[in-house]
């Protein structure tokens, strides 16, 4: 390679690096919105393909518009409403736990500690302080959604617009990405295919089941007279991501609280509700949904959800498991193709 060619390459890649950096700086404020749109489209793309069949002349633009509106109404708006309710209850609990007021949650926690002391004399769990710290953490991280209403609305608007174009032109984008990538096209297609399966599996087989269990937990607690049932349901949803723990992290203390307060009928009813309405979801619906895609260990999903929320903010609840799924797909690709070729 002569010196002129080296100069050309250095100049070309230098200019490309500078321009690429400037483009990244322009696009970086919208990365979370684009990531949300990519995840939504990956999960809901089968629905888009069904909608296309009912459009006049299979109009992809109209199908993308209809699917985007369905996603907005069915997914995004309920999630925002639920997030606002959880945030409101978290803030209320944090404020009341820091005061001297008599509050039902304090009584609830003290009843749990009293039950523990019957078995372990002198036990000091200080659950009230831990609950206050947890409510503070939840309020601070979840509050990022509503910290700036105008910016939040704008980012969700970008995500909706991006979802529309990803639905309509997603195949064109991925085809172009495969052409640009230096990897063989077969490996690029394998990565994209396995990644889409992994994202749908995590979203529908683990996170969706956890959300359903959390919703049913909140409904059951409301039926049997508990306050702040939405926040407790959110805790149950996180508990459902913990192996061998599940929604029992909320149901067992709740049943014990009802027993120690003399509400025996409500305690039995809540125990039956937790066993049937919530437990059967995990035992029946969960395995069915997980069998439709790649299985990721629940502990990895728990860490990816918590780490994603800390690192990316509220959007990390979805982006975290997606990144872990992507990394696992790359490891499998390396093990099945690259490592074998190197060893041979």
Secondary structure, DSSP 8 states (H G I E B T S, - for coil): --HHHHHHHHHHHHHHHHHHHHHHHHHGGGHHHHHHHHHHHHHHHHHHHHHHHTSGGG-HHHHHHHHHHHHIIIIIHHHHHHHHHHHHHHHHHHHHHTSSS--HHHHHHHHHHHHHHHHSTT----HHHHHHHHHHHHHHHHGGGTSSHHHHHHHHHHHHHHHHHHHHHHHHHHHHHHHHSSS-HHHHHHHHHHHHHHHHHHIIIIIHHHHHHHHHHHHHHHHTT-SSHHHHHHHHHHHHTSTTTTTHHHHHHHHHHHHHTT-HHHHHHHHHHIIIIIHHIIIIIHHHHHTTS----HHHHHHHHHHHHHHH-TTHHHHHHHHHHHHHHHHHHIIIIIHHHHH-
